[in-house]
């Protein structure tokens, strides 16, 4: 894992890529749909849950060293708890027409920013991002957003497989969040019929 520093603050490349993905997606939703309150709030709840979940998962450590809240996060368990809280918030407040587009853009920008930050640009990485933009365009302009999202996800997982990174937290998050968003979309469609 590559680390980067801005002044005294050091962070892994995955954090930088995730922040870039959230930022770009938020700007895109603001420009394209003229509102994205649900997305900003979802990101807020994800980060808040992930950061402060250290209290749940290392309670005695936090009691012994209260300032550890500033320096530590909930780790992988906190990440998944943040994902669960975010999906619950999306179910309650998310904009149905924007869900798949926002998720595909997060994946696309995350992958591109991660390749940039770890400085591992290759032909396969460039092809991955180029094909990702083509599928994002299709997702944005054509009907059947669920199908295009699944094709986009399948392609991303195929590329991750060819890079030897199929069994990672990122790939698992891609699959589980996509399944969650499809379930949320289905539940909303059924409740509106």
Contact map, one row per residue, 1 for C-alpha under 8 A:
1110000000011000000000000000000000000000000000000000000000000000000000000000000000000000000000000000000000000000000001000000000000000000000000000000000000000000000000000000000000000000000000000
1111000000011000000000000000000000000000000000000000000000000000000000000000000000000000000000000000000000000000000011000000000000000000000000000000000000000000000000000000000000000000000000000
1111100001111000000000000000000000000000000000000000000000000000000000000000000000000000000000000000000000000000000000000000000000000000000000000000000000000000000000000000000000000000000000000
0111110001111000000000000000000000000000000000000000000000000000000000000000000000000000000000000000000000000000000000000000000000000000000000000000000000000000000000000000000000000000000000000
0011111111100000000000000000000000000000000000000000000000000000000000000000000000000000000000000000000000000000000000000000000000000000000000000000000000000000000000000000000000000000000000000
0001111111000000000000000000000000000000000000000000000000000000000000000000000000000000000000000000000000000000000000000000000000000000000000000000000000000000000000000000000000000000000000000
0000111111000000000000000000000000000000000000000000000000000000000000000000000000000000000000000000000000000000000000000000000000000000000000000000000000000000000000000000000000000000000000000
0000111111000000000000000000000000000000000000000000000000000000000000000000000000000000000000000000000000000000000000000000000000000000000000000000000000000000000000000000000000000000000000000
0000111111100000000000000000000000000000000000000000000000000000000000000000000000000000000000000000000000000000000000000000000000000000000000000000000000000000000000000000000000000000000000000
0011111111110000000000000000000000000000000000000000000000000000000000000000000000000000000000000000000000000000000000000000000000000000000000000000000000000000000000000000000000000000000000000
0011100011111011000000000000000000000000000000000000000000000000000000000000000000000000000000000000000000000000000000000000000000000000000000000000000000000000000000000000000000000000000000000
1111000001111111000000000000000000000000000000000000000000000000000000000000000000000000000000000000000000000000000000000000000000000000000000000000000000000000000000000000000000000000000000000
1111000000111111100000000000000000000000000000000000000000000000000000000000000000000000000000000000000000000000010011000000000000000000000000000000000000000000000000000000000000000000000000000
0000000000011111110000000000000000000000000000000000000000000000000000000000000000000000000000000000000000000000010000000000000000000000000000000000000000000000000000000000000000000000000000000
0000000000111111111000000000000000000000000000000000000000000000000000000000000000000000000000000000000000000000000000000000000000000000000000000000000000000000000000000000000000000000000000000
0000000000111111111100000000000000000000000000000000000000000000000000000000000000000000000000000000000000000000110010000000000000000000000000000000000000000000000000000000000000000000000000000
0000000000001111111110000000000000000000000000000000000000000000000000000000000000000000000000000000000000001111110010000000000000000000000000000000000000000000000000000000000000000000000000000
0000000000000111111111000000000000000000000000000000000000000000000000000000000000000000000000000000000001000100000000000000000000000000000000000000000000000000000000000000000000000000000000000
0000000000000011111111100000000000000000000000000000000000000000000000000000000000000000000000000000000000000000000000000000000000000000000000000000000000000000000000000000000000000000000000000
0000000000000001111111110000000000000000000000000000000000000000000000000000000000000000000000000000000000001100100000000000000000000000000000000000000000000000000000000000000000000000000000000
0000000000000000111111111000000000000000000000000000000000000000000000000000000000000000000000000000000011111100100000000000000000000000000000000000000000000000000000000000000000000000000000000
0000000000000000011111111100000000000000001000000000000000000000000000000000000000000000000000000000000001000000000000000000000000000000000000000000000000000000000000000000000000000000000000000
0000000000000000001111111110000000000000000000000000000000000000000000000000000000000000000000000000000000000000000000000000000000000000000000000000000000000000000000000000000000000000000000000
0000000000000000000111111111000000000000000000000000000000000000000000000000000000000000000000000000000000001000000000000000000000000000000000000000000000000000000000000000000000000000000000000
0000000000000000000011111111100000000000000000000000000000000000000000000000000000000000000000000000010011000000000000000000000000000000000000000000000000000000000000000000000000000000000000000
0000000000000000000001111111110000010011000000000000000000000000000000000000000000000000000000000000000000000000000000000000000000000000000000000000000000000000000000000000000000000000000000000
0000000000000000000000111111111000000000000000000000000000000000000000000000000000000000000000000000000000000000000000000000000000000000000000000000000000000000000000000000000000000000000000000
0000000000000000000000011111111110000000000000000000000000000000000000000000000000000000000000000000000000000000000000000000000000000000000000000000000000000000000000000000000000000000000000000
0000000000000000000000001111111111110000000000000000000000000000000000000000000000000000000000000100010000000000000000000000000000000000000000000000000000000000000000000000000000000000000000000
0000000000000000000000000111111111110000000000000000000000000000000000000000000000000000000000000000000000000000000000000000000000000000000000000000000000000000000000000000000000000000000000000
0000000000000000000000000011111111100000000000000000000000000000000000000000000000000000000000000000000000000000000000000000000000000000000000000000000000000000000000000000000000000000000000000
0000000000000000000000000001111111000000000000000000000000000000000000000000000000000000000000000000000000000000000000000000000000000000000000000000000000000000000000000000000000000000000000000
0000000000000000000000000001111111110000000000000000000000000000000000000000000000000000000000000000000000000000000000000000000000000000000000000000000000000000000000000000000000000000000000000
0000000000000000000000000000111111110000000000000000000000000000000000000000000000000000000000000000000000000000000000000000000000000000000000000000000000000000000000000000000000000000000000000
0000000000000000000000000000111011111000000000000000000000000000000000000000000000000000000000000000000000000000000000000000000000000000000000000000000000000000000000000000000000000000000000000
0000000000000000000000000100110011111111000000000000000000000000000000000000000000000000000000000000000000000000000000000000000000000000000000000000000000000000000000000000000000000000000000000
0000000000000000000000000000000000111111100000000000000000000000000000000000000000000000000000000000000000000000000000000000000000000000000000000000000000000000000000000000000000000000000000000
0000000000000000000000000000000000011111110000000000000000000000000000000000000000000000010011100000000000000000000000000000000000000000000000000000000000000000000000000000000000000000000000000
0000000000000000000000000100000000011111111000000000000000000000000000000000000000000000000001000000000000000000000000000000000000000000000000000000000000000000000000000000000000000000000000000
0000000000000000000000000100000000011111111100000000000000000000000000000000000000000000000000000000000000000000000000000000000000000000000000000000000000000000000000000000000000000000000000000
0000000000000000000000000000000000001111111110000000000000000000000000000000000000000000000000000000000000000000000000000000000000000000000000000000000000000000000000000000000000000000000000000
0000000000000000000000000000000000000111111111000000000000000000000000000000000000000100110000000000000000000000000000000000000000000000000000000000000000000000000000000000000000000000000000000
0000000000000000000001000000000000000011111111100000000000000000000000000000000000000100000000000000000000000000000000000000000000000000000000000000000000000000000000000000000000000000000000000
0000000000000000000000000000000000000001111111110000000000000000000000000000000000000000000000000000000000000000000000000000000000000000000000000000000000000000000000000000000000000000000000000
0000000000000000000000000000000000000000111111111000000000000000000000000000000001001100000000000000000000000000000000000000000000000000000000000000000000000000000000000000000000000000000000000
0000000000000000000000000000000000000000011111111100000000000000000000000000001001101100000000000000000000000000000000000000000000000000000000000000000000000000000000000000000000000000000000000
0000000000000000000000000000000000000000001111111110000000000000000000000000000001000000000000000000000000000000000000000000000000000000000000000000000000000000000000000000000000000000000000000
0000000000000000000000000000000000000000000111111111000000000000000000000000000001000000000000000000000000000000000000000000000000000000000000000000000000000000000000000000000000000000000000000
0000000000000000000000000000000000000000000011111111100000000000000000000000011011001000000000000000000000000000000000000000000000000000000000000000000000000000000000000000000000000000000000000
0000000000000000000000000000000000000000000001111111110000000000000000001110011111000000000000000000000000000000000000000000000000000000000000000000000000000000000000000000000000000000000000000
0000000000000000000000000000000000000000000000111111110000000000000010011100010000000000000000000000000000000000000000000000000000000000000000000000000000000000000000000000000000000000000000000
0000000000000000000000000000000000000000000000011111111100000000000010001100010000000000000000000000000000000000000000000000000000000000000000000000000000000000000000000000000000000000000000000
0000000000000000000000000000000000000000000000001111111110000000000000001100010010000000000000000000000000000000000000000000000000000000000000000000000000000000000000000000000000000000000000000
0000000000000000000000000000000000000000000000000111111111100100000010011110010000000000000000000000000000000000000000000000000000000000000000000000000000000000000000000000000000000000000000000
0000000000000000000000000000000000000000000000000001111111100100000010000100000000000000000000000000000000000000000000000000000000000000000000000000000000000000000000000000000000000000000000000
0000000000000000000000000000000000000000000000000001111111100000000000000100000000000000000000000000000000000000000000000000000000000000000000000000000000000000000000000000000000000000000000000
0000000000000000000000000000000000000000000000000000111111100000000000000100110000000000000000000000000000000000000000000000000000000000000000000000000000000000000000000000000000000000000000000
0000000000000000000000000000000000000000000000000000011111111100000000000000000000000000000000000000000000000000000000000000000000000000000000000000000000000000000000000000000000000000000000000
0000000000000000000000000000000000000000000000000000011111111110000000000000000000000000000000000000000000000000000000000000000000000000000000000000000000000000000000000000000000000000000000000
0000000000000000000000000000000000000000000000000000000001111111000000000000000000000000000000000000000000000000000000000000000000000000000000000000000000000000000000000000000000000000000000000
0000000000000000000000000000000000000000000000000000000001111111110100000000000000000000000000000000000000000000000000000000000000000000000000000000000000000000000000000000000000000000000000000
0000000000000000000000000000000000000000000000000000011001111111111110000000000000000000000000000000000000000000000000000000000000000000000000000000000000000000000000000000000000000000000000000
0000000000000000000000000000000000000000000000000000000000111111110000000000000000000000000000000000000000000000000000000000000000000000000000000000000000000000000000000000000000000000000000000
0000000000000000000000000000000000000000000000000000000000011111110000000000000000000000000000000000000000000000000000000000000000000000000000000000000000000000000000000000000000000000000000000
0000000000000000000000000000000000000000000000000000000000001111111100000000000000000000000000000000000000000000000000000000000000000000000000000000000000000000000000000000000000000000000000000
0000000000000000000000000000000000000000000000000000000000001111111110000000000000000000000000000000000000000000000000000000000000000000000000000000000000000000000000000000000000000000000000000
0000000000000000000000000000000000000000000000000000000000000100111111100000000000000000000000000000000000000000000000000000000000000000000000000000000000000000000000000000000000000000000000000
0000000000000000000000000000000000000000000000000000000000001100111111110000000000000000000000000000000000000000000000000000000000000000000000000000000000000000000000000000000000000000000000000
0000000000000000000000000000000000000000000000000011011000000100011111111000000000000000000000000000000000000000000000000000000000000000000000000000000000000000000000000000000000000000000000000
0000000000000000000000000000000000000000000000000000000000000000001111110000000000000000000000000000000000000000000000000000000000000000000000000000000000000000000000000000000000000000000000000
0000000000000000000000000000000000000000000000000000000000000000001111111000000000000000000000000000000000000000000000000000000000000000000000000000000000000000000000000000000000000000000000000
0000000000000000000000000000000000000000000000000010010000000000000111111100000000000000000000000000000000000000000000000000000000000000000000000000000000000000000000000000000000000000000000000
0000000000000000000000000000000000000000000000000111110000000000000010111110010000000000000000000000000000000000000000000000000000000000000000000000000000000000000000000000000000000000000000000
0000000000000000000000000000000000000000000000000111111110000000000000011111111000000000000000000000000000000000000000000000000000000000000000000000000000000000000000000000000000000000000000000
0000000000000000000000000000000000000000000000000100010000000000000000001111111000000000000000000000000000000000000000000000000000000000000000000000000000000000000000000000000000000000000000000
0000000000000000000000000000000000000000000000000000000000000000000000000111111100000000000000000000000000000000000000000000000000000000000000000000000000000000000000000000000000000000000000000
0000000000000000000000000000000000000000000000000000000010000000000000000111111110000000000000000000000000000000000000000000000000000000000000000000000000000000000000000000000000000000000000000
0000000000000000000000000000000000000000000000001111110010000000000000001111111111000000000000000000000000000000000000000000000000000000000000000000000000000000000000000000000000000000000000000
0000000000000000000000000000000000000000000001001100000000000000000000000111111111100000000000000000000000000000000000000000000000000000000000000000000000000000000000000000000000000000000000000
0000000000000000000000000000000000000000000000000100000000000000000000000001111111110000000000000000000000000000000000000000000000000000000000000000000000000000000000000000000000000000000000000
0000000000000000000000000000000000000000000000001100100000000000000000000000111111111000000000000000000000000000000000000000000000000000000000000000000000000000000000000000000000000000000000000
0000000000000000000000000000000000000000000011111100000000000000000000000000011111111100000000000000000000000000000000000000000000000000000000000000000000000000000000000000000000000000000000000
0000000000000000000000000000000000000000000001000000000000000000000000000000001111111110000000000000000000000000000000000000000000000000000000000000000000000000000000000000000010000000000000000
0000000000000000000000000000000000000000000000000000000000000000000000000000000111111111000000000000000000000000000000000000000000000000000000000000000000000000000000000000000000000000000000000
0000000000000000000000000000000000000000000011001000000000000000000000000000000011111111100000000000000000000000000000000000000000000000000000000000000000000000000000000000000000000000000000000
0000000000000000000000000000000000000000011011000000000000000000000000000000000001111111110000000000000000000000000000000000000000000000000000000000000000000000000000000000000000000000000000000
0000000000000000000000000000000000000000000000000000000000000000000000000000000000111111111000000000000000000000000000000000000000000000000000000000000000000000000000000000000010011000000000000
0000000000000000000000000000000000000000000000000000000000000000000000000000000000011111111100000000000000000000000000000000000000000000000000000000000000000000000000000000000000000000000000000
0000000000000000000000000000000000000000010000000000000000000000000000000000000000001111111111000000000000000000000000000000000000000000000000000000000000000000000000000000000000000000000000000
0000000000000000000000000000000000000100010000000000000000000000000000000000000000000111111111100000000000000000000000000000000000000000000000000000000000000000000000000000000000000000000000000
0000000000000000000000000000000000000000000000000000000000000000000000000000000000000011111111000000000000000000000000000000000000000000000000000000000000000000000000000000000000000001000000000
0000000000000000000000000000000000000000000000000000000000000000000000000000000000000001111111000000000000000000000000000000000000000000000000000000000000000000000000000000000000000000000000000
0000000000000000000000000000000000000100000000000000000000000000000000000000000000000000111111100000000000000000000000000000000000000000000000000000000000000000000000000000000000000000000000000
0000000000000000000000000000000000000110000000000000000000000000000000000000000000000000111111110110000000000000000000000000000000000000000000000000000000000000000000000000000000000000000000000
0000000000000000000000000000000000000100000000000000000000000000000000000000000000000000010011111110000000000000000000000000000000000000000000000000000000000000000000000000000000000000000000000
0000000000000000000000000000000000000000000000000000000000000000000000000000000000000000000001111110000000000000000000000000000000000000000000000000000000000000000000000000000000000000100000000
0000000000000000000000000000000000000000000000000000000000000000000000000000000000000000000000111111100000000000000000000000000000000000000000000000000000000000000000000000000000000000000000000
0000000000000000000000000000100000000000000000000000000000000000000000000000000000000000000001111111110000000000000000000000000000000000000000000000000000000000000000000000000000000000000000000
0000000000000000000000000000000000000000000000000000000000000000000000000000000000000000000001111111111000000000000000000000000000000000000000000000000000000000000000000000000000001000000000000
0000000000000000000000000000000000000000000000000000000000000000000000000000000000000000000000001111111100000000000000000000000000000000000000001100100000000000000000000000000000001000000000000
0000000000000000000000000000000000000000000000000000000000000000000000000000000000000000000000001111111110000000000000000000000000000001001100000000000000000000000000000000000000000000000000000
0000000000000000000000001000100000000000000000000000000000000000000000000000000000000000000000000111111111000000000000000000000000000000000000000000000000000000000000000000000000000000000000000
0000000000000000000000000000000000000000000000000000000000000000000000000000000000000000000000000011111111100000000000000000000000000000000000000000000000000000000000000000000001000000000000000
0000000000000000000000000000000000000000000000000000000000000000000000000000000000000000000000000001111111110000000000000000000000000001000000000000100100000000000000000000000000000000000000000
0000000000000000000010001000000000000000000000000000000000000000000000000000000000000000000000000000111111111000000000000000000000000001000000000000000000000000000000000000000000000000000000000
0000000000000000010011001000000000000000000000000000000000000000000000000000000000000000000000000000011111111100000000000000000000000000000000000000000000000000000000000000000000000000000000000
0000000000000000000010000000000000000000000000000000000000000000000000000000000000000000000000000000001111111110000000000000000000000000000000000000000000000000000000000000010000000000000000000
0000000000000000000010000000000000000000000000000000000000000000000000000000000000000000000000000000000111111111000000000000000010011000000000000000000000000000000000000000000000000000000000000
0000000000000000100110010000000000000000000000000000000000000000000000000000000000000000000000000000000011111111100000000000000000000000000000000000000000000000000000000000000000000000000000000
0000000000000000110110000000000000000000000000000000000000000000000000000000000000000000000000000000000001111111110000000000000000000000000000000000000000000000000000000000000000000000000000000
0000000000000000100000000000000000000000000000000000000000000000000000000000000000000000000000000000000000111111111000000000000010000000000000000000000000000000000000000000000000000000000000000
0000000000000000100000000000000000000000000000000000000000000000000000000000000000000000000000000000000000011111111100000000100010000000000000000000000000000000000000000000000000000000000000000
0000000000000001100110000000000000000000000000000000000000000000000000000000000000000000000000000000000000001111111110000000000000000000000000000000000000000000000000000000000000000000000000000
0000000000001101100000000000000000000000000000000000000000000000000000000000000000000000000000000000000000000111111111000000000000000000000000000000000000000000000000000000000000000000000000000
0000000000000000000000000000000000000000000000000000000000000000000000000000000000000000000000000000000000000011111111111000100000000000000000000000000000000000000000000000000000000000000000000
0000000000000000000000000000000000000000000000000000000000000000000000000000000000000000000000000000000000000001111111111000000000000000000000000000000000000000000000000000000000000000000000000
0100000000001001100000000000000000000000000000000000000000000000000000000000000000000000000000000000000000000000111111110000000000000000000000000000000000000000000000000000000000000000000000000
1100000000001000000000000000000000000000000000000000000000000000000000000000000000000000000000000000000000000000011111110000000000000000000000000000000000000000000000000000000000000000000000000
0000000000000000000000000000000000000000000000000000000000000000000000000000000000000000000000000000000000000000001111111000000000000000000000000000000000000000000000000000000000000000000000000
0000000000000000000000000000000000000000000000000000000000000000000000000000000000000000000000000000000000000000001111111100000000000000000000000000000000000000000000000000000000000000000000000
0000000000000000000000000000000000000000000000000000000000000000000000000000000000000000000000000000000000000000001100111110110000000000000000000000000000000000000000000000000000000000000000000
0000000000000000000000000000000000000000000000000000000000000000000000000000000000000000000000000000000000000000000000011111110000000000000000000000000000000000000000000000000000000000000000000
0000000000000000000000000000000000000000000000000000000000000000000000000000000000000000000000000000000000000000000000001111111000000000000000000000000000000000000000000000000000000000000000000
0000000000000000000000000000000000000000000000000000000000000000000000000000000000000000000000000000000000000000000000000111111100000000000000000000000000000010000000000000000000000000000000000
0000000000000000000000000000000000000000000000000000000000000000000000000000000000000000000000000000000000000001001000001111111110000000000000000000000000000000000000000000000000000000000000000
0000000000000000000000000000000000000000000000000000000000000000000000000000000000000000000000000000000000000000000000001111111111000000000000000000000000000000000000000000000000000000000000000
0000000000000000000000000000000000000000000000000000000000000000000000000000000000000000000000000000000000000000000000000011111111100000000000000000000000000000000000000000000000000000000000000
0000000000000000000000000000000000000000000000000000000000000000000000000000000000000000000000000000000000000000000000000001111111110000000000000000000000010010000000000000000000000000000000000
0000000000000000000000000000000000000000000000000000000000000000000000000000000000000000000000000000000000010011000000000000111111111000000000000000000000000000000000000000000000000000000000000
0000000000000000000000000000000000000000000000000000000000000000000000000000000000000000000000000000000000000000000000000000011111111100000000000000000000000000000000000000000000000000000000000
0000000000000000000000000000000000000000000000000000000000000000000000000000000000000000000000000000000000000000000000000000001111111110000000000000000000000000000000000000000000000000000000000
0000000000000000000000000000000000000000000000000000000000000000000000000000000000000000000000000000000000010000000000000000000111111111000000000000000100010000000000000000000000000000000000000
0000000000000000000000000000000000000000000000000000000000000000000000000000000000000000000000000000000000010000000000000000000011111111100000000000000000000000000000000000000000000000000000000
0000000000000000000000000000000000000000000000000000000000000000000000000000000000000000000000000000000000000000000000000000000001111111110000000000000000000000000000000000000000000000000000000
0000000000000000000000000000000000000000000000000000000000000000000000000000000000000000000000000000000000000000000000000000000000111111111000000001000100000000000000000000000000000000000000000
0000000000000000000000000000000000000000000000000000000000000000000000000000000000000000000000000000100110000000000000000000000000011111111100000000000100000000000000000000000000000000000000000
0000000000000000000000000000000000000000000000000000000000000000000000000000000000000000000000000000000000000000000000000000000000001111111110000000000000000000000000000000000000000000000000000
0000000000000000000000000000000000000000000000000000000000000000000000000000000000000000000000000000000000000000000000000000000000000111111111000001000000000000000000000000000000000000000000000
0000000000000000000000000000000000000000000000000000000000000000000000000000000000000000000000000000100000000000000000000000000000000011111111111001100000000000000000000000000000000000000000000
0000000000000000000000000000000000000000000000000000000000000000000000000000000000000000000000000000100000000000000000000000000000000001111111001000000000000000000000000000000000000000000000000
0000000000000000000000000000000000000000000000000000000000000000000000000000000000000000000000000000000000000000000000000000000000000000111111100000000000000000000000000000000000000000000000000
0000000000000000000000000000000000000000000000000000000000000000000000000000000000000000000000000000000000000000000000000000000000000000011111111000000000000000000000000000000000000000000000000
0000000000000000000000000000000000000000000000000000000000000000000000000000000000000000000000000000000000000000000000000000000000000000001011111000000000000000000000000000000000000000000000000
0000000000000000000000000000000000000000000000000000000000000000000000000000000000000000000000000000000000000000000000000000000000000000001001111111000000000000000000000000000000000000000000000
0000000000000000000000000000000000000000000000000000000000000000000000000000000000000000000000000001000000000000000000000000000000000000001101111111100000000000000000000000000000000000000000000
0000000000000000000000000000000000000000000000000000000000000000000000000000000000000000000000000001000000000000000000000000000000000000000000011111110000000000000000000000000000000100000000000
0000000000000000000000000000000000000000000000000000000000000000000000000000000000000000000000000000000000000000000000000000000000000000000000011111111000000000000000000000000000000000000000000
0000000000000000000000000000000000000000000000000000000000000000000000000000000000000000000000000000000000000000000000000000000000000010011000011111111100000000000000000000000000000000000000000
0000000000000000000000000000000000000000000000000000000000000000000000000000000000000000000000000001000100000000000000000000000000000000001000001111111110000000000000000000000000000000000000000
0000000000000000000000000000000000000000000000000000000000000000000000000000000000000000000000000000000000000000000000000000000000000000000000000111111111000000000000000000000000000000000000000
0000000000000000000000000000000000000000000000000000000000000000000000000000000000000000000000000000000000000000000000000000000000000000000000000011111111100000000000000000000000000000000000000
0000000000000000000000000000000000000000000000000000000000000000000000000000000000000000000000000000000100000000000000000000000000010011000000000001111111110000000000000000000000000000000000000
0000000000000000000000000000000000000000000000000000000000000000000000000000000000000000000000000000000000000000000000000000000000000000000000000000111111111000000000000000011000000000000000000
0000000000000000000000000000000000000000000000000000000000000000000000000000000000000000000000000000000000000000000000000000000000000000000000000000011111111100000000000000000000000000000000000
0000000000000000000000000000000000000000000000000000000000000000000000000000000000000000000000000000000000000000000000000000000000000000000000000000001111111110000000000000000000000000000000000
0000000000000000000000000000000000000000000000000000000000000000000000000000000000000000000000000000000000000000000000000000000100010000000000000000000111111111000000000000000000000000000000000
0000000000000000000000000000000000000000000000000000000000000000000000000000000000000000000000000000000000000000000000000000000000000000000000000000000011111111100001000010000000000000000000000
0000000000000000000000000000000000000000000000000000000000000000000000000000000000000000000000000000000000000000000000000000000000000000000000000000000001111111110001000000000000000000000000000
0000000000000000000000000000000000000000000000000000000000000000000000000000000000000000000000000000000000000000000000000001000100000000000000000000000000111111111000000000000000000000000000000
0000000000000000000000000000000000000000000000000000000000000000000000000000000000000000000000000000000000000000000000000000000000000000000000000000000000011111111111000010000000000000000000000
0000000000000000000000000000000000000000000000000000000000000000000000000000000000000000000000000000000000000000000000000000000000000000000000000000000000001111111111000000000000000000000000000
0000000000000000000000000000000000000000000000000000000000000000000000000000000000000000000000000000000000000000000000000000000000000000000000000000000000000111111110000000000000000000000000000
0000000000000000000000000000000000000000000000000000000000000000000000000000000000000000000000000000000000000000000000000000000000000000000000000000000000000011111111000000000000000000000000000
0000000000000000000000000000000000000000000000000000000000000000000000000000000000000000000000000000000000000000000000000000000000000000000000000000000000000001111111000000000000000000000000000
0000000000000000000000000000000000000000000000000000000000000000000000000000000000000000000000000000000000000000000000000000000000000000000000000000000000000001111111110010000000000000000000000
0000000000000000000000000000000000000000000000000000000000000000000000000000000000000000000000000000000000000000000000000000000000000000000000000000000000001101101111110010000000000000000000000
0000000000000000000000000000000000000000000000000000000000000000000000000000000000000000000000000000000000000000000000000000000000000000000000000000000000000000000011111011000000000000000000000
0000000000000000000000000000000000000000000000000000000000000000000000000000000000000000000000000000000000000000000000000000000000000000000000000000000000000000000011111111000000000000000000000
0000000000000000000000000000000000000000000000000000000000000000000000000000000000000000000000000000000000000000000000000000000000000000000000000000000000000000000000111111100000000000000000000
0000000000000000000000000000000000000000000000000000000000000000000000000000000000000000000000000000000000000000000000000000000000000000000000000000000000000000000000011111110000000000000000000
0000000000000000000000000000000000000000000000000000000000000000000000000000000000000000000000000000000000000000000000000000000000000000000000000000000000001001000011111111111000000000000000000
0000000000000000000000000000000000000000000000000000000000000000000000000000000000000000000000000000000000000000000000000000000000000000000000000000000000000000000000111111111100000000000000000
0000000000000000000000000000000000000000000000000000000000000000000000000000000000000000000000000000000000000000000000000000000000000000000000000000000000000000000000001111111110000000000000000
0000000000000000000000000000000000000000000000000000000000000000000000000000000000000000000000000000000000100000000000000000000000000000000000000000000010000000000000000111111111000000000000000
0000000000000000000000000000000000000000000000000000000000000000000000000000000000000000000000000000000000000000000000000000000000000000000000000000000010000000000000000011111111100000000000000
0000000000000000000000000000000000000000000000000000000000000000000000000000000000000000000000000000000000000000000000000000000000000000000000000000000000000000000000000001111111110000000000000
0000000000000000000000000000000000000000000000000000000000000000000000000000000000100010000000000000000000000000000000000000000000000000000000000000000000000000000000000000111111111000000000000
0000000000000000000000000000000000000000000000000000000000000000000000000000000000000000000000000000001000000000000000000000000000000000000000000000000000000000000000000000011111111100000000000
0000000000000000000000000000000000000000000000000000000000000000000000000000000000000000000000000000000000000000000000000000000000000000000000000000000000000000000000000000001111111110000000000
0000000000000000000000000000000000000000000000000000000000000000000000000000000000000010000000000000000000000000000000000000000000000000000000000000000000000000000000000000000111111111000000000
0000000000000000000000000000000000000000000000000000000000000000000000000000000000000010000000000011000000000000000000000000000000000000000000000000000000000000000000000000000011111111100000000
0000000000000000000000000000000000000000000000000000000000000000000000000000000000000000000000000000000000000000000000000000000000000000000000000100000000000000000000000000000001111111110000000
0000000000000000000000000000000000000000000000000000000000000000000000000000000000000000000000000000000000000000000000000000000000000000000000000000000000000000000000000000000000111111111000000
0000000000000000000000000000000000000000000000000000000000000000000000000000000000000000001000000000000000000000000000000000000000000000000000000000000000000000000000000000000000011111111100000
0000000000000000000000000000000000000000000000000000000000000000000000000000000000000000000000010000000000000000000000000000000000000000000000000000000000000000000000000000000000001111111110000
0000000000000000000000000000000000000000000000000000000000000000000000000000000000000000000000000000000000000000000000000000000000000000000000000000000000000000000000000000000000000111111111000
0000000000000000000000000000000000000000000000000000000000000000000000000000000000000000000000000000000000000000000000000000000000000000000000000000000000000000000000000000000000000011111111100
0000000000000000000000000000000000000000000000000000000000000000000000000000000000000000000000000000000000000000000000000000000000000000000000000000000000000000000000000000000000000001111111110
0000000000000000000000000000000000000000000000000000000000000000000000000000000000000000000000000000000000000000000000000000000000000000000000000000000000000000000000000000000000000000111111111
0000000000000000000000000000000000000000000000000000000000000000000000000000000000000000000000000000000000000000000000000000000000000000000000000000000000000000000000000000000000000000011111111
0000000000000000000000000000000000000000000000000000000000000000000000000000000000000000000000000000000000000000000000000000000000000000000000000000000000000000000000000000000000000000001111111
0000000000000000000000000000000000000000000000000000000000000000000000000000000000000000000000000000000000000000000000000000000000000000000000000000000000000000000000000000000000000000000111111
0000000000000000000000000000000000000000000000000000000000000000000000000000000000000000000000000000000000000000000000000000000000000000000000000000000000000000000000000000000000000000000011111
